[in-house]
């Protein structure tokens, strides 16, 4: 499934990047802790003056706090990415259920669709158009891949009514 492949690739790439940055911050945080201990030991042994100790310890403490915030932010983002993965899997399960149905039911639509945006009608008669955007649960609004969107897709749904997919349509 195209959505699954794209989403898996995007999620995996972002997760790998976040995990790498998180690991760098954790390693640096451990290094800073060791430097603080070394700085204290050097001050106690007389290798480092009190003035230098205060300067270094202040610098290391500021860096430690900054790293602590970054680590927290990366862990939060990693959790969000995991939730995104779960949401994608729920969406794909709902789509599979949708593809196997015999009859469109309200509960199935509620399970699959988050909201539908209906825009103002433009034009009159045969030139009358109305843009509708469907936002799916778990994944939001989906734009068709460029392979499909080179040309407008038009389908006569009933006499006098046609539905047309217009790629990259701008909101009114």
Secondary structure, DSSP 8 states (H G I E B T S, - for coil): -HHHHHHHHHHHHHHHHHHHHHHHHHHHHHHHHHHHHHHHHHHHHTSS-HHHHHHHHHHHHHHHHHHHHHHHHHHHHHHHHHHHHHHHHHHHHHHHHHHT-SS--HHHHHHHEEEEEEEEEES-GGG-EEEEEEEETTTEE----TTTTTS-EEEEEETTEEEEE-TT----
